[in-house]
Amino acid sequence: MEATPSGGQDSSEDDVMFNIHTGSSSPPMLVKLEVNQKPVQFEVDTGATVTVIDDRTLKSVFPHMPLSKSNIVLNTYTGEICLY
């Protein structure tokens, strides 16, 4: 199993996400949904309790929606706390 960055060349250090590769050759299941009349592609993850979007998608789909503080603590698959 290996974790590799999936942010791309133009990603800043703040918005890098990681994929966990388990050796499986199955491609991720993707679905395109309409959010605020804009198409957004999501990866289906039936084990996830929250959905996370990057800053670029937030600004594109919800340009006027202010963010508010949350007390939710996110953990990685292996239990480490996600620092953001």
C-alpha positions as CSV (number, residue, x, y, z in Angstrom):
1,M,0.0,0.0,0.0
2,E,1.4,3.4,-0.9
3,A,0.0,7.0,-0.5
4,T,0.7,9.4,-3.4
5,P,-0.2,13.0,-3.9
6,S,-3.1,13.6,-6.3
7,G,-3.1,17.4,-6.4
8,G,-1.4,17.9,-9.8
9,Q,1.3,20.4,-10.7
10,D,-0.7,23.6,-10.0
11,S,-1.8,22.5,-6.5
12,S,-0.6,24.5,-3.6
13,E,0.7,22.8,-0.4
14,D,-2.6,23.6,1.3
15,D,-4.8,21.7,-1.1
16,V,-2.8,18.5,-1.8
17,M,-4.9,15.3,-1.3
18,F,-3.6,11.8,-1.1
19,N,-4.8,8.5,-2.7
20,I,-4.2,5.2,-1.0
21,H,-3.2,2.5,-3.5
22,T,-3.8,-1.0,-2.4
23,G,-2.5,-2.7,-5.5
24,S,-6.0,-3.1,-6.9
25,S,-6.3,-2.3,-10.6
26,S,-10.0,-1.2,-10.4
27,P,-10.6,2.4,-11.4
28,P,-12.5,4.5,-8.9
29,M,-16.2,4.8,-9.4
30,L,-17.0,8.3,-10.5
31,V,-20.4,10.1,-10.7
32,K,-21.1,13.5,-12.1
33,L,-23.7,15.4,-10.1
34,E,-25.2,18.8,-10.6
35,V,-24.6,21.2,-7.6
36,N,-25.9,24.8,-7.9
37,Q,-26.5,24.2,-11.6
38,K,-22.9,23.2,-12.1
39,P,-21.6,19.7,-12.9
40,V,-19.2,18.4,-10.3
41,Q,-17.5,15.0,-10.5
42,F,-17.4,12.9,-7.3
43,E,-15.7,9.7,-6.4
44,V,-18.2,7.2,-4.8
45,D,-16.9,6.2,-1.4
46,T,-19.6,4.2,0.5
47,G,-17.5,4.2,3.7
48,A,-17.0,7.9,3.9
49,T,-18.9,9.8,6.5
50,V,-18.2,13.3,5.0
51,T,-17.6,14.6,1.5
52,V,-14.6,16.9,1.1
53,I,-14.1,19.3,-1.9
54,D,-11.0,21.3,-2.7
55,D,-10.8,25.1,-2.6
56,R,-11.1,25.5,-6.4
57,T,-14.4,23.5,-6.5
58,L,-15.7,25.5,-3.5
59,K,-15.0,28.8,-5.2
60,S,-16.4,27.6,-8.5
61,V,-19.6,26.0,-7.2
62,F,-20.3,28.1,-4.0
63,P,-18.7,31.5,-4.8
64,H,-20.8,33.5,-2.4
65,M,-21.2,31.0,0.4
66,P,-19.2,31.9,3.5
67,L,-17.4,29.2,5.4
68,S,-18.1,28.7,9.1
69,K,-16.0,27.0,11.8
70,S,-16.8,23.4,12.6
71,N,-15.9,21.1,15.6
72,I,-15.7,18.1,13.3
73,V,-12.3,16.2,13.5
74,L,-11.4,14.3,10.3
75,N,-9.3,11.2,10.6
76,T,-7.4,9.3,7.9
77,Y,-8.1,5.7,7.0
78,T,-5.5,4.6,9.5
79,G,-6.7,6.9,12.3
80,E,-4.4,9.8,12.2
81,I,-6.0,13.3,12.6
82,C,-6.1,15.4,9.5
83,L,-4.5,18.7,10.1
84,Y,-5.9,21.5,7.9
